[in-house]
Amino acid sequence: QTVRWHIELQPWASPTPSLNYEASRFLKYISTSQISCEHTNLNSLKGYSETAKKPWSICLDERFSLIHRIRSKQCRLYSLGLGNDDNQFELSMANSGCEVHRFDPSIKSAHIQEGRHLWYHRLSIDWRDPNPAIAAHKLHSNTKKLGTVLNEFGHQKIDVLKADVESAEWKILENLILEDVVEQIGQLVFEVHIHWPGFEVSGNDSTVVRYWYSLLRELELKDFRLFHTYKDLSKPQMFLKKEAFNASSCYTLSWVNTRWK
C-alpha cells in the first residue's frame, strides 16, 4: 500500500477561483444530508437525559451496526476534546454499556477510570506524532495521532469518533484519511469551525474552502454519508472572519460509514 502525503483536491467550483463560489458549494454540501436516518439520539437508551448542550447525533437505525453493538455491549466511543466540561453524551454512551475513551490534555492524571465503561486519558489527539529528537516536542509527548493510540490500546475499531477540538479537526481528519484510519471508524461526529482556516491550514480564503470541501468529498469516497447537520446559531455568524454567506462559525456534522453493516 502506497503512503499518501496529500489529499486529492477537487476541481475549483468555478472557472476561476472565487470565494463566493467555493463558499456556496461548501455550505450547501455541509447543510445537505446524503442519507436519511430515522433514529439519531439516545432517548431510546437508558440513562439518557436531554440535557446535552449540543446535538451529538448518531445513527441508531437497524440497518447500521451501531445499535446492534450497543445492545450487545460491544460498542466503543472515542471522544476528542479540549477542556470541555459537557460530557453528557459520553456518560450516556457509557450508561448504555459502550466502552468510552475520552481524550483531553487538560485531564489531571494520565489515565482515570470512572465507572465500568468510562476512561479519561490525558492525551491530545493530533495529526502528527511528537518527534523525540526535538526538545520542544518533548513537552508535547502526550500528543499522538489517532492511529498510534489505536495501536497502543490494541483497538481495531471505533464505533463512534466524536471530536470537538477547536479547529484542529481539519488536519486530524486529513490524517485519518491519508493513513486509512477512517476505515476503522463506524460513525464520525465532528464539530467543524469555519471562522478561520484552522491549525496549519494555509492559503487564501478560496483555497482554504476548496481544501475543506475536498476533505469532506474524500470521506464520501470512503463510503461515509452525512446524515445530520446542526448549525450552531449561538456562535458568531462568521465565515473566514467575514459576516457573510449566512453561515454560523460552527457546525456539528454526523456521518455513518455505510460499509459497516
Secondary structure by P-SEA (a helix, b strand, c coil): ccccccccccccccccccaaaaaaaaaaaaacccccccccccccccccccccccccccccccccaaaaaaaaccbbbbbbbcccccaaaaaaaaaaccbbbbbbcccccccccccccbbbbccccccccccccccccccccccccaaaaaaaaccccccbbbbccccaaaaaaaaaaaacccccccbbbbbcccccccccccccaaaaaaaaaaaaaaaaaabbbbcbbbbccccccccccccccccccbbbbbbbccccc
